[in-house]
Amino acid sequence: MIKDNELKKWIESAHFIFEIFEGRYDVYPLAKKWIDEWFERGKFTVLEDDKRRLDNLKASFNYKAFGIQDNAMKTRIDSQFTEILTTIKNGQRANVVGFAVAPYLITWNFRRFKEYFRKVGNFSVPNYFQSLSKFIEEKREEFKKWRKKKLVDDKIDETPVIAIFNNLNNKLKQLGIKDQNEPVGTAKLLHILAPSYFPLIDNPIAQAVGLKNRGESLSSSHYFKWIIYLQNWFMPRREIIESVETEFNQSILKLVDEGFYVMSSINLSLRLVELGVIPQG
């Protein structure tokens, strides 16, 4: 196990690498800011800098990286992606919380959205996030309580954690492919709604830490175990965690996820192109 000072260096280094390759179009900061505003006053404001970040996101989005070669499919997805970004930039539906998380969830869970378009002929991105809003609004007071908690400090109660995970997962199933679980999207949404308590996770991480086997779907029980793993890891390192959270003004849960992403998810060939080592084309 690495030493505490090495852990701090790992978190800092991973964050800087993540920012170099993802920061210029990562919309996580926007989603967090907009969600914070929505919980405070029931709506969110899109600033000029926010619009520029959305434009950068759209211009930088690489459909080929997700295996979309069919021009008809790309056009269908792109038109709806453009529609929802335009709606957000124009300040429409600024009180609809689903639109605050839409760019973040689409880009960081795009493989699932690709499947929605592939398997659901009449899939509508605006309708998806409009319906998701109703769920979040119904759970608003519950999420306010979660938002006051910190995984580092607070007791982890299994029953309510599993209940909210399953409730949201079922909602995303209903909005998506009906018979397929949505654990990664569920974790991403739980995190953005309560970023100091609910961690991010994906299938490669869950498999690497032994929570699940290859091909097995992430479950609420797996997710709860992941929370316990992280809490046990963090508890003796409160001082380091406070230090890096203050340094970067981010939850430790987001910072360590960036580290895991840098270690396991970055496509090396794409990054070599970005670095200029090999030509783009």
C-alpha positions as CSV (number, residue, x, y, z in Angstrom):
1,M,0.0,0.0,0.0
2,I,1.3,3.4,-0.9
3,K,2.3,5.9,1.9
4,D,0.0,8.8,2.8
5,N,2.3,11.4,1.1
6,E,2.3,9.2,-2.0
7,L,-1.5,9.0,-2.0
8,K,-1.7,12.8,-2.0
9,K,0.7,13.0,-4.9
10,W,-1.3,10.3,-6.8
11,I,-4.5,12.3,-6.3
12,E,-2.9,15.6,-7.4
13,S,-1.1,14.1,-10.4
14,A,-4.2,12.3,-11.6
15,H,-6.2,15.5,-11.3
16,F,-3.8,17.4,-13.4
17,I,-3.6,14.7,-16.1
18,F,-7.4,14.5,-16.1
19,E,-7.7,18.3,-16.6
20,I,-5.2,18.3,-19.4
21,F,-7.1,15.7,-21.5
22,E,-10.7,16.2,-20.3
23,G,-11.0,19.5,-18.5
24,R,-11.5,21.7,-21.5
25,Y,-14.8,20.0,-22.3
26,D,-15.7,18.2,-19.1
27,V,-19.2,19.3,-18.0
28,Y,-19.1,17.8,-14.6
29,P,-18.3,21.3,-13.0
30,L,-21.4,22.7,-14.8
31,A,-23.7,19.9,-13.6
32,K,-22.5,20.3,-10.0
33,K,-22.9,24.1,-10.1
34,W,-26.3,23.9,-11.7
35,I,-27.5,21.2,-9.3
36,D,-26.3,23.3,-6.3
37,E,-28.3,26.2,-7.7
38,W,-31.4,24.1,-8.2
39,F,-31.4,22.8,-4.7
40,E,-30.9,26.4,-3.4
41,R,-33.6,28.2,-5.4
42,G,-35.4,25.8,-7.7
43,K,-33.7,26.8,-11.0
44,F,-30.2,27.2,-12.5
45,T,-28.5,29.9,-14.5
46,V,-26.5,29.4,-17.7
47,L,-23.7,31.9,-17.9
48,E,-21.8,32.9,-21.0
49,D,-18.8,30.9,-19.8
50,D,-21.1,27.9,-19.4
51,K,-22.3,28.3,-23.0
52,R,-18.8,28.4,-24.3
53,R,-18.0,25.1,-22.4
54,L,-21.1,23.5,-23.9
55,D,-20.0,24.6,-27.4
56,N,-16.5,23.2,-26.7
57,L,-18.0,20.0,-25.5
58,K,-20.1,19.7,-28.7
59,A,-17.2,20.6,-31.0
60,S,-14.9,18.1,-29.3
61,F,-17.3,15.2,-29.0
62,N,-15.9,12.2,-31.0
63,Y,-18.6,9.8,-32.2
64,K,-16.0,7.5,-33.7
65,A,-14.5,6.8,-30.3
66,F,-17.8,5.2,-29.4
67,G,-18.0,3.1,-32.5
68,I,-20.6,5.1,-34.3
69,Q,-19.8,4.8,-38.0
70,D,-23.3,4.8,-39.4
71,N,-24.0,8.4,-40.6
72,A,-27.8,8.0,-40.2
73,M,-27.3,7.0,-36.5
74,K,-24.8,9.8,-35.9
75,T,-27.2,12.3,-37.5
76,R,-30.1,11.1,-35.4
77,I,-28.1,11.3,-32.1
78,D,-26.4,14.6,-33.0
79,S,-29.6,16.4,-33.8
80,Q,-31.1,15.5,-30.4
81,F,-27.8,16.3,-28.6
82,T,-27.7,19.7,-30.4
83,E,-31.4,20.3,-29.5
84,I,-31.0,19.8,-25.8
85,L,-27.7,21.8,-25.6
86,T,-29.5,24.7,-27.5
87,T,-32.4,24.5,-25.1
88,I,-30.1,24.8,-22.1
89,K,-28.0,27.6,-23.6
90,N,-31.2,29.6,-24.4
91,G,-32.2,29.4,-20.7
92,Q,-35.3,27.3,-21.4
93,R,-36.5,24.9,-18.8
94,A,-34.0,26.3,-16.3
95,N,-36.3,25.0,-13.5
96,V,-36.2,21.5,-14.9
97,V,-33.4,19.7,-13.0
98,G,-33.0,17.0,-15.5
99,F,-31.7,19.5,-18.0
100,A,-29.0,20.5,-15.4
101,V,-27.5,17.0,-15.5
102,A,-28.2,16.2,-19.2
103,P,-24.9,17.2,-20.8
104,Y,-23.0,15.4,-18.0
105,L,-25.0,12.2,-18.1
106,I,-25.0,12.0,-21.9
107,T,-21.3,12.4,-22.3
108,W,-20.1,10.3,-19.3
109,N,-22.7,7.6,-19.9
110,F,-22.8,7.8,-23.7
111,R,-22.4,4.1,-24.4
112,R,-25.8,3.6,-22.8
113,F,-27.4,6.4,-24.7
114,K,-26.0,4.9,-27.9
115,E,-27.9,1.7,-27.0
116,Y,-31.1,3.7,-26.4
117,F,-30.9,5.1,-29.9
118,R,-30.1,1.7,-31.3
119,K,-32.8,-0.3,-29.6
120,V,-35.6,2.3,-29.0
121,G,-36.8,3.6,-32.3
122,N,-38.6,6.7,-30.9
123,F,-36.1,7.5,-28.1
124,S,-36.2,11.2,-27.2
125,V,-33.4,12.9,-25.2
126,P,-35.6,15.8,-24.1
127,N,-38.4,13.5,-23.0
128,Y,-35.9,11.3,-21.1
129,F,-34.6,14.2,-19.0
130,Q,-38.0,15.8,-18.6
131,S,-39.2,12.5,-17.0
132,L,-36.0,12.1,-15.0
133,S,-36.7,15.6,-13.5
134,K,-40.0,14.4,-12.0
135,F,-38.2,11.6,-10.1
136,I,-35.6,14.0,-8.7
137,E,-38.2,16.6,-7.8
138,E,-40.2,14.0,-5.9
139,K,-37.1,13.0,-4.0
140,R,-35.9,16.5,-3.5
141,E,-36.2,16.6,0.3
142,E,-34.6,13.2,0.6
143,F,-31.7,14.2,-1.5
144,K,-31.3,17.4,0.6
145,K,-30.6,15.1,3.6
146,W,-28.1,13.1,1.6
147,R,-26.3,16.3,0.5
148,K,-25.6,17.2,4.1
149,K,-23.7,13.9,4.6
150,K,-20.0,13.1,4.0
151,L,-18.9,9.5,3.4
152,V,-15.7,10.2,5.3
153,D,-17.6,11.3,8.5
154,D,-21.1,9.8,8.5
155,K,-22.5,6.4,9.3
156,I,-23.4,4.4,6.2
157,D,-26.9,2.9,6.6
158,E,-27.4,0.0,4.2
159,T,-31.2,0.0,3.9
160,P,-31.7,3.6,2.7
161,V,-28.6,3.5,0.4
162,I,-29.9,0.3,-1.3
163,A,-33.4,1.7,-1.5
164,I,-32.4,5.0,-3.3
165,F,-30.1,3.1,-5.6
166,N,-32.8,0.7,-6.6
167,N,-35.4,3.4,-7.0
168,L,-33.2,5.4,-9.3
169,N,-32.0,2.4,-11.2
170,N,-35.6,1.3,-11.8
171,K,-36.5,4.8,-13.1
172,L,-33.6,4.8,-15.5
173,K,-34.6,1.3,-16.7
174,Q,-38.1,2.6,-17.3
175,L,-36.7,5.6,-19.3
176,G,-34.2,3.4,-21.2
177,I,-34.4,-0.2,-22.4
178,K,-36.9,-1.4,-19.8
179,D,-35.4,-4.8,-19.1
180,Q,-31.7,-3.7,-18.6
181,N,-30.3,-2.3,-15.3
182,E,-28.6,1.1,-15.3
183,P,-26.1,0.9,-12.5
184,V,-23.4,3.2,-13.9
185,G,-25.9,5.9,-14.8
186,T,-27.5,5.5,-11.4
187,A,-24.1,5.9,-9.6
188,K,-23.3,9.0,-11.7
189,L,-26.6,10.6,-10.9
190,L,-26.4,9.8,-7.2
191,H,-23.0,11.3,-7.0
192,I,-23.9,14.6,-8.7
193,L,-26.9,14.9,-6.5
194,A,-25.0,14.3,-3.3
195,P,-21.3,14.5,-4.3
196,S,-19.7,14.1,-0.8
197,Y,-21.7,10.9,0.0
198,F,-22.3,8.8,-3.1
199,P,-19.2,7.6,-5.0
200,L,-18.8,7.1,-8.7
201,I,-18.1,3.6,-10.0
202,D,-18.1,1.8,-13.3
203,N,-17.9,-1.8,-14.4
204,P,-14.0,-2.0,-14.8
205,I,-13.5,-0.6,-11.3
206,A,-16.1,-2.9,-9.8
207,Q,-14.4,-5.9,-11.5
208,A,-10.9,-4.8,-10.5
209,V,-11.7,-4.5,-6.8
210,G,-13.6,-7.9,-6.8
211,L,-17.1,-6.6,-6.4
212,K,-18.4,-8.4,-9.4
213,N,-17.4,-10.9,-12.1
214,R,-17.0,-10.1,-15.8
215,G,-20.4,-9.9,-17.5
216,E,-22.3,-9.5,-14.2
217,S,-24.4,-6.4,-13.7
218,L,-23.5,-4.0,-10.9
219,S,-26.2,-4.2,-8.2
220,S,-27.2,-2.1,-5.2
221,S,-25.4,-4.6,-2.9
222,H,-22.2,-4.1,-4.9
223,Y,-22.6,-0.4,-4.7
224,F,-23.1,-0.5,-0.9
225,K,-19.9,-2.6,-0.6
226,W,-18.0,0.0,-2.6
227,I,-19.1,2.7,-0.2
228,I,-17.8,0.7,2.7
229,Y,-14.5,0.0,0.9
230,L,-14.0,3.7,0.3
231,Q,-15.0,4.7,3.8
232,N,-12.6,2.3,5.3
233,W,-9.9,3.6,3.0
234,F,-10.6,7.2,3.8
235,M,-11.2,7.1,7.5
236,P,-7.5,6.9,8.6
237,R,-6.6,9.6,6.0
238,R,-8.9,12.5,6.9
239,E,-6.0,15.0,7.0
240,I,-5.0,14.2,3.4
241,I,-8.6,14.2,2.2
242,E,-9.3,17.6,3.8
243,S,-6.1,18.9,2.2
244,V,-6.9,17.8,-1.4
245,E,-10.5,18.8,-1.2
246,T,-9.5,22.3,-0.2
247,E,-6.8,22.4,-2.8
248,F,-9.1,21.5,-5.7
249,N,-12.5,22.5,-4.2
250,Q,-13.8,19.1,-5.1
251,S,-15.1,16.1,-3.2
252,I,-12.6,13.4,-2.6
253,L,-15.0,11.0,-4.3
254,K,-14.6,12.9,-7.6
255,L,-10.8,13.2,-7.2
256,V,-10.2,9.5,-6.6
257,D,-12.5,8.7,-9.5
258,E,-10.3,10.8,-11.7
259,G,-7.4,8.8,-10.5
260,F,-9.1,5.5,-11.4
261,Y,-10.1,6.9,-14.8
262,V,-6.5,8.0,-15.6
263,M,-5.3,4.5,-14.6
264,S,-7.8,2.4,-16.4
265,S,-10.0,4.2,-18.9
266,I,-7.9,6.6,-21.0
267,N,-7.6,5.5,-24.6
268,L,-3.8,5.6,-25.2
269,S,-4.0,6.0,-29.0
270,L,-6.3,9.0,-28.7
271,R,-4.1,10.6,-26.1
272,L,-1.0,10.1,-28.3
273,V,-2.8,12.0,-31.0
274,E,-3.7,14.8,-28.6
275,L,-0.1,15.0,-27.4
276,G,1.0,15.3,-31.0
277,V,3.2,12.1,-30.9
278,I,1.2,10.6,-33.8
279,P,-0.7,12.6,-36.5
280,Q,-4.4,13.2,-36.3
281,G,-6.4,11.5,-39.0
